[in-house]
Each structure stands twice: as structure tokens, then as C-alpha cells.
């Protein structure tokens, strides 16, 4: 491999000759080849959008000359078109706060801009990563800003549409199954009747509730501390710069970002990210419960509950012929567990802030954005390849409801709790229906039992 030599305050650094990154990034690669996991592409793209917005703003206020500024903007456009993919090589586990990531972006944009101006990579007299690409900025205000930007856009474009799809799928099933009366269950034991539609309406409402919490947290990401530079005091930046940069950013993203009321707070704390993590955890918890329930309801098909059938998507066993597993629901469970764990990492990292900065922002960014991505993909798959194709097993459901001893609950107002309990236990011991026990022991007349023990009447009773 051919190399070029770059210099920084620590001395000489060998950088691959064809790399767009420079000495700072190379030192990061040398020091922090920890996991092989790179920061999410969404975060990189958000950083590039910010760099483009900053260059346009710095040109407008006369701080950055137009020749360099236009080259930086063109370099950013190349990066946004994925022409520089593979140059953003910083490990998630890097020097704190995100300085390494910021400098990786600065160097890549600078070297591409140098090329655009006819120079050779590494000739920073033409375009300097710090002096020009990073003008009016610090890692300490840009990194929190891009975390907000990337997280906001990922939720907007990926997760909210996926949740909407799932909610609609569950709603359609709630309507489809509204007349299917089945045994309700509490403590995994038989309980009073419910309709399968009511059960699915609960799933639909839980997704709607979690989505509402996510939307609330999502809206708080629109405030960003751009322009605060090192500690929030706006040192080395013109106040006009931030306004212009945010305006440019909004044109690029189509969103409505604004400068936060207090930059110090957003640079010290990761409270908005923490709120998003809490919302993601609620979404994951709600969806995980639904996936768990579907696995129970489809269990069998002979030896289990077998009240619903999930779409068969693939063979379920390498040894048992014909076995079909609830594969999509299992995948959904695993993703939810991973997201819940990632959100715990965000909580702990948010607790790590000290004085004017939180140095754990890179791992917060990674956990949030990767969680949004896998949760979005998993929920969309779960909705499309599992929920939308669920069918009810009417015969199994009817057989279960006929022998449901909890139907005796409806007898309590007429014969008292103690006698109703005796009827239920007798039915269980003798393998008879509650109705038959009542008839055998002449507890009530057939016509009256028909009205009181009607499962549909119990499930749909009002008040």
C-alpha cells in the first residue's frame, strides 16, 4: 500500500495515499480498532448535512471565502450521494464526545474539496479540516446536534411509518375477529369470555399509546445547540451563523429544527436522547408482549392452544418434518430484547455527563440509531409477514369456550360466589361443561342458563 505523510502536533502520521481521511482519523484507527462497528450511516449523513449548512452560513456572513466554501459544499454533496462511502472509518468506541468522528468527517470533506480545487489530498493550505470545514463549530455543539438530526429523521422516515403499518394491521384484525368469542386468560389460566377482536383491539391500542409517547419525544429533538462551540458560549462563532446554518439545515432535511433556548443545558445533558430511549423501550415492550401472545395463541397445533394460525414462512425444524414455528414473532422478540438492552446503555451513558459535556455521546448515538433501524425493519416485517396473515381457528376456539369453567362467574349474582365456585370445580373434576353441571344438579332452568351462560353476552356486556 502506498502512503502519504501528514503531520500534526504529535508528529508524522502515515495515511493511505488514496484515503480521503487524514492524520487525525488515522490516529483514531490506530488507537481504537475495538469492535469493527462503525457509527450508523444516518449519523454520518446528518454530520455531512450539518457541514454543508455550516459552510453556506459561513459564506453568507463573509467568514468563509466563496471559492473554498463552494468546494466544501460540492464535497458534501458528493458524500450525500454516497460517493465517499468507505471513508468514514471511526469505531463506535472512540475517544469521548465524538471528536474523532467529527474530525473524520472534516478531513474527508476537506480532502475532497481540495481535489475539487485541483489540489492533492493532504494539501490543507487549500482547505483545512479545522479552519474551514469546522469553521464556527466544535465537536461539543455539532455532535449533540447531529445526534438529534439523525435520530429525528430516522424516527420520522422509518419507525413511525412502521408503527403506523402495525397499528393498521392490528386494527384490521380486531375488526375481522370482532364476532369470534373465545376464552379470556389471566395468569395463563382460563378466565371469562372475550372476543378475539377485543384482544386484538388491545394490541392496537397499546401500539397507539407507545407511538404517542414516541411522537412526544420525537418533537423534542427539533431543538439543537448548534453554534454553542466548545462550552455553549458561542466562542469563535457569529450568532448569525447558527441562525443561517439551521435555516440551511431545514431546507436540506425538510424538517423544522431550531436553536435551543439554552445551549449549555443541551451540551451538558443528553435528556432528549434519554426521553427517546424511554419511548423506544416502551415501543419495544408493547410489541414484544404482542409477539409473545401470538406465539402462545398459535401454540400447537395439536398439543397447544391453537386458537390462531400465523402465516407459514419457513420450515421450523432440521429434524422434525412438517414442523412450522412462529419464526417472525420470535425474530420480533429478539429485536425487542436487543432494543431494551440498548436503551439501558443509553440511560447509563446519559448518567455519565460531567460538567460541560457528556463524553459518551458516540455510544448513545450508536445505540439509539441502530435501535431505531432494527426496530423499524422488524416491525414492518412483523406487520407484513405475520400479523396481516393471521387467521382464527374457529373449531378450537369453540371447543375451548364450551368447556370454559370460568363461565360460572356469570352465575355468582344469581346463586352466590360459593355455589358458583362449587359448580366450576365440579365441572372441572367431572370433565363436564358448567351448563351440564347446573342441569344435572337442577340449579337453574335450561332457558335461564342459556341466557346467563351465553359467552357472547358475557364478552360484550356493558356496564
C-alpha positions in Angstrom: 0.0 0.0 0.0 1.2 3.5 -0.8 1.2 6.2 1.9 1.4 9.9 2.2 2.9 11.6 5.3 0.8 14.1 7.2 1.9 16.0 10.3 0.0 17.0 13.5 1.0 18.2 17.0 2.2 14.7 17.8 4.4 14.3 14.8 4.3 12.4 11.5 1.5 10.1 10.5 1.4 7.6 7.6 -2.0 7.8 5.9 -3.0 5.5 2.9 -2.3 7.6 -0.2 -5.8 7.0 -1.6 -7.7 7.9 1.6 -9.8 11.0 1.9 -9.3 11.0 5.6 -6.2 12.4 7.3 -3.9 12.2 10.2 -6.5 12.5 13.0 -8.6 9.8 11.6 -5.6 7.5 11.1 -4.6 8.0 14.7 -8.1 7.1 15.7 -7.9 3.9 13.6 -4.6 3.0 15.2 -5.8 3.6 18.7 -9.4 2.5 18.6 -9.8 -0.6 16.4 -12.0 -2.0 19.1 -15.2 -3.5 17.6 -15.2 -3.1 13.9 -18.6 -1.4 14.3 -18.8 2.0 12.7 -21.2 4.8 13.6 -24.5 4.4 11.7 -24.7 5.8 8.2 -27.6 8.0 9.4 -25.3 9.8 11.8 -22.6 10.3 9.1 -25.2 11.7 6.7 -26.5 14.1 9.4 -23.0 15.3 10.1 -22.4 16.0 6.3 -25.8 17.9 6.1 -24.6 20.0 9.0 -21.2 20.7 7.4 -22.9 21.8 4.2 -25.3 24.0 6.2 -22.3 25.5 8.1 -20.3 26.2 5.0 -23.3 28.0 3.4 -23.8 30.0 6.6 -20.2 31.0 7.0 -20.1 32.2 3.3 -23.2 34.2 3.9 -21.8 36.1 6.9 -18.5 36.6 4.9 -16.4 34.5 7.2 -15.6 31.7 4.6 -14.4 32.8 1.1 -16.7 31.7 -1.7 -14.1 29.6 -3.5 -13.4 27.3 -0.5 -17.0 27.4 0.6 -18.3 26.2 -2.8 -15.7 23.4 -2.9 -16.8 22.3 0.6 -20.5 22.3 -0.4 -19.7 20.2 -3.5 -17.7 17.8 -1.4 -20.6 17.5 1.0 -22.9 16.8 -2.0 -20.6 14.0 -3.1 -20.8 12.5 0.3 -24.6 12.8 0.5 -24.7 10.9 -2.9 -22.6 8.1 -1.2 -19.6 8.8 -3.4 -17.3 8.9 -0.4 -18.7 5.8 1.4 -16.0 3.7 3.0 -14.0 6.8 4.1 -15.9 7.1 7.4 -13.9 4.6 9.4 -14.2 5.6 13.0 -15.1 2.8 15.5 -18.1 3.4 17.7 -15.9 3.0 20.8 -13.6 6.0 20.2 -12.2 9.0 22.1 -15.1 10.6 24.1 -17.6 13.1 22.9 -17.2 12.3 19.2 -14.2 14.4 18.3 -12.8 11.5 16.3 -16.0 11.2 14.2 -16.2 15.0 13.7 -12.6 15.1 12.5 -13.1 12.1 10.3 -15.9 14.0 8.5 -13.9 17.2 8.5 -10.9 15.5 6.9 -12.9 13.6 4.3 -14.8 16.8 3.2 -11.6 18.8 3.2 -9.6 16.4 1.0 -12.5 16.1 -1.4 -12.8 19.9 -1.6 -9.0 20.1 -2.2 -9.4 17.7 -5.1 -12.3 19.8 -6.5 -10.0 22.9 -6.3 -7.3 21.0 -8.3 -5.0 20.1 -5.3 -3.7 16.9 -3.9 -5.1 15.2 -0.9 -3.3 16.4 2.3 -2.6 19.9 1.0 -4.5 21.6 3.7 -3.4 25.1 2.7 -6.2 24.9 0.1 -8.9 23.6 2.5 -8.2 22.9 6.1 -10.3 20.4 8.1 -10.3 22.6 11.2 -10.0 26.1 9.9 -12.5 25.8 7.1 -14.7 22.7 7.3 -15.1 23.0 11.1 -15.4 26.8 11.0 -17.7 28.3 13.7 -18.1 24.8 15.2 -16.9 22.4 17.9 -17.5 18.7 18.3 -19.2 19.7 21.5 -22.1 21.5 19.8 -22.1 19.7 16.5 -22.2 16.1 17.9 -25.3 16.7 20.1 -26.9 18.5 17.1 -26.3 15.6 14.6 -27.5 13.0 17.1 -30.8 15.0 17.3 -30.9 15.4 13.5 -30.1 11.7 12.7 -32.4 10.4 15.4 -35.3 12.7 14.4 -35.0 11.8 10.7 -34.7 8.0 11.4 -37.8 8.1 13.6 -39.7 10.2 11.0 -38.8 8.2 8.0 -38.5 4.6 9.3 -40.1 3.9 12.7 -43.3 6.0 12.7 -44.3 4.6 9.3 -43.6 1.0 10.5 -45.6 1.6 13.7 -48.5 3.0 11.7 -48.4 -0.1 9.5 -48.5 -2.4 12.5 -51.3 -0.4 14.2 -53.4 -0.6 11.0 -52.8 -4.4 10.6 -53.9 -5.0 14.2 -56.9 -2.8 13.7 -58.0 -4.8 10.7 -57.7 -8.0 12.6 -59.6 -6.5 15.5 -62.5 -5.8 13.1 -62.2 -9.1 11.4 -62.4 -11.1 14.6 -65.0 -9.0 16.5 -67.5 -11.8 16.4 -65.1 -14.6 17.4 -65.8 -15.3 21.1 -63.1 -17.2 23.0 -61.8 -17.9 26.4 -60.0 -15.0 28.1 -57.0 -15.9 30.2 -55.3 -14.4 33.2 -52.3 -16.0 35.0 -52.3 -18.3 31.9 -55.5 -19.8 33.3 -59.0 -19.8 31.8 -60.9 -16.6 32.5 -64.2 -15.1 31.4 -65.0 -14.8 27.7 -63.6 -12.2 25.4 -63.7 -11.8 21.7 -60.6 -12.3 19.7 -61.4 -8.9 18.2 -61.3 -7.3 21.7 -58.0 -9.0 22.3 -56.5 -7.5 19.1 -58.1 -4.1 19.8 -56.0 -4.1 23.0 -52.9 -4.8 20.9 -53.8 -2.0 18.5 -54.3 0.5 21.4 -51.0 -0.4 23.1 -49.2 0.3 19.8 -51.0 3.6 19.5 -50.1 4.5 23.1 -46.4 3.7 22.6 -46.5 5.7 19.3 -47.9 8.7 21.0 -45.1 8.7 23.6 -42.5 8.3 20.8 -44.0 11.3 18.9 -43.8 13.4 22.0 -40.1 12.6 22.5 -39.5 12.9 18.7 -40.7 16.5 18.7 -38.1 17.5 21.4 -35.3 16.5 19.1 -36.0 19.6 16.9 -34.2 21.9 19.3 -30.4 21.7 18.8 -27.4 23.5 20.4 -25.7 24.4 17.1 -23.4 27.5 17.5 -22.5 26.8 21.1 -19.0 25.8 20.1 -16.8 24.5 22.9 -18.9 25.0 26.1 -22.0 26.9 24.9 -20.6 30.4 25.0 -20.6 30.8 21.2 -16.8 31.4 21.2 -15.4 31.8 17.7 -18.9 31.9 16.1 -21.1 34.7 15.0 -24.6 34.4 16.4 -25.9 35.0 12.8 -24.1 31.8 11.8 -26.3 29.5 13.8 -29.5 31.0 12.5 -28.4 30.7 8.9 -27.0 27.2 9.4 -30.2 26.0 10.9 -32.2 27.6 8.1 -30.0 25.8 5.6 -30.3 22.6 7.5 -34.1 22.8 7.4 -34.0 23.3 3.6 -31.8 20.2 3.2 -33.8 17.9 5.6 -37.3 19.3 5.2 -37.6 19.4 9.0 -38.1 22.3 11.4 -35.0 22.4 13.6 -34.4 25.4 15.8 -31.7 26.7 18.1 -32.4 25.5 21.7 -33.2 28.2 24.3 -30.1 27.2 26.4 -27.2 25.7 24.7 -25.4 24.9 28.0 -28.1 22.5 29.0 -28.2 20.5 25.7 -24.4 20.3 25.7 -24.2 19.2 29.3 -27.1 16.7 29.2 -28.5 14.0 27.0 -32.0 14.4 28.3 -33.8 14.4 24.9 -31.9 11.3 23.9 -32.9 9.7 27.2 -36.5 10.5 26.5 -36.3 8.9 23.1 -34.7 5.9 24.6 -37.6 5.6 27.1 -40.1 5.8 24.3 -38.2 3.2 22.2 -38.2 0.9 25.3 -42.0 1.4 25.6 -42.5 0.6 21.9 -40.3 -2.5 22.2 -42.1 -3.6 25.4 -45.5 -3.2 23.8 -44.6 -5.0 20.6 -42.7 -7.7 22.5 -45.9 -8.5 24.5 -47.9 -8.8 21.3 -45.3 -11.2 19.7 -45.3 -13.3 22.9 -49.1 -13.5 22.9 -49.2 -14.6 19.3 -46.7 -17.3 19.9 -48.9 -18.6 22.8 -52.2 -18.3 20.9 -50.7 -20.2 17.9 -49.0 -22.9 20.0 -49.6 -26.5 19.0 -51.1 -27.1 16.5 -52.3 -30.3 18.3 -50.8 -30.1 21.8 -51.1 -26.4 22.4 -53.7 -23.6 22.4 -54.0 -23.4 18.6 -56.6 -20.6 18.6 -55.0 -18.7 15.7 -52.7 -19.6 12.8 -49.8 -17.5 11.8 -48.6 -17.4 8.2 -46.1 -20.2 7.5 -42.9 -18.5 6.3 -40.3 -21.3 6.5 -39.7 -24.8 7.8 -39.3 -24.9 11.5 -37.0 -27.9 12.2 -33.9 -29.6 10.8 -35.1 -32.9 12.2 -38.9 -32.9 12.6 -40.6 -33.0 9.2 -43.5 -30.6 8.6 -42.9 -28.5 11.8 -43.7 -24.8 11.4 -42.5 -22.3 14.0 -43.7 -18.8 14.8 -40.5 -17.5 13.2 -41.4 -13.9 12.6 -42.8 -13.4 16.1 -39.6 -14.9 17.5 -37.5 -12.5 15.5 -39.6 -9.7 16.8 -39.0 -10.8 20.4 -35.2 -10.9 19.9 -35.2 -7.4 18.3 -37.3 -6.0 21.2 -34.9 -7.5 23.8 -31.9 -6.0 22.0 -33.6 -2.6 21.9 -34.5 -2.7 25.5 -30.8 -3.5 26.3 -29.6 -0.7 24.1 -31.9 1.7 25.8 -30.4 0.7 29.2 -27.0 1.6 27.7 -28.3 5.0 26.7 -29.7 5.6 30.2 -26.3 4.7 31.8 -24.4 6.7 29.3 -26.7 9.7 29.8 -25.8 9.5 33.5 -22.2 9.9 32.6 -22.2 13.6 31.7 -19.7 15.7 33.6 -19.7 19.5 33.8 -20.0 21.0 30.3 -20.1 17.8 28.2 -21.1 14.1 28.0 -18.2 12.2 26.6 -20.4 9.1 26.0 -22.4 10.7 23.2 -20.9 8.4 20.5 -22.3 5.2 22.1 -25.6 7.0 22.8 -25.8 7.8 19.1 -25.0 4.3 18.0 -27.5 2.6 20.4 -30.3 5.0 19.5 -30.0 5.0 15.8 -29.2 1.3 15.4 -32.2 0.5 17.7 -34.5 2.7 15.5 -33.2 0.9 12.4 -33.7 -2.7 13.6 -37.0 -1.9 15.3 -38.3 -0.2 12.2 -37.3 -3.1 9.9 -38.6 -5.8 12.4 -41.9 -4.1 13.0 -42.5 -3.7 9.3 -41.7 -7.4 8.7 -43.8 -8.4 11.7 -46.8 -6.5 10.3 -46.5 -7.6 6.7 -45.3 -11.2 7.1 -47.1 -12.2 10.3 -49.9 -10.0 11.7 -51.6 -9.3 8.3 -52.0 -13.0 7.6 -53.3 -14.3 11.0 -56.4 -16.4 10.8 -58.7 -17.6 13.6 -59.1 -21.4 14.3 -62.9 -21.4 14.9 -63.2 -25.1 15.8 -60.5 -25.0 18.5 -61.9 -21.7 19.9 -65.5 -23.1 20.1 -64.3 -26.3 21.8 -62.4 -24.3 24.4 -65.2 -21.9 25.1 -67.8 -24.8 25.5 -65.7 -26.2 28.4 -64.7 -22.9 30.0 -65.4 -23.3 33.7 -65.0 -19.5 34.2 -68.4 -19.1 32.6 -69.6 -19.9 36.2 -68.6 -16.3 37.0 -71.9 -15.1 35.5 -73.8 -17.3 37.9 -72.5 -15.5 41.1 -75.2 -12.8 41.1 -77.9 -15.5 41.0 -76.6 -18.3 43.2 -73.7 -16.7 45.1 -69.9 -17.0 44.8 -69.6 -20.1 46.9 -72.1 -22.2 44.9 -70.8 -20.9 41.6 -67.3 -22.0 42.8 -68.6 -25.4 43.5 -70.2 -25.6 40.1 -66.9 -24.6 38.4 -64.8 -27.1 40.4 -67.3 -29.9 39.8 -67.3 -29.2 36.1 -63.6 -29.4 36.0 -63.4 -32.6 38.1 -66.1 -34.4 36.1 -65.0 -33.1 32.7 -68.4 -31.5 32.1 -69.5 -28.1 31.0 -70.8 -25.6 33.6 -74.1 -25.7 31.9 -74.3 -29.5 32.2 -73.4 -29.5 35.9 -76.2 -26.9 36.5 -78.7 -29.0 34.7 -77.6 -32.3 36.4 -78.0 -30.7 39.8 -81.1 -28.7 38.9 -79.5 -25.5 39.9 -81.2 -23.4 37.2 -83.6 -23.9 34.3 -82.2 -24.6 30.8 -83.7 -21.4 29.4 -82.2 -19.2 32.1 -78.8 -20.9 31.8 -78.9 -20.3 28.1 -79.2 -16.6 28.7 -76.8 -16.3 31.6 -74.1 -18.5 30.3 -74.1 -17.1 26.8 -70.4 -16.4 26.1 -71.1 -13.6 23.6 -73.4 -11.9 26.1 -70.6 -12.1 28.8 -67.9 -10.8 26.4 -70.0 -7.9 25.1 -71.8 -7.0 28.4 -71.8 -3.2 29.0 -71.6 -1.6 32.4 
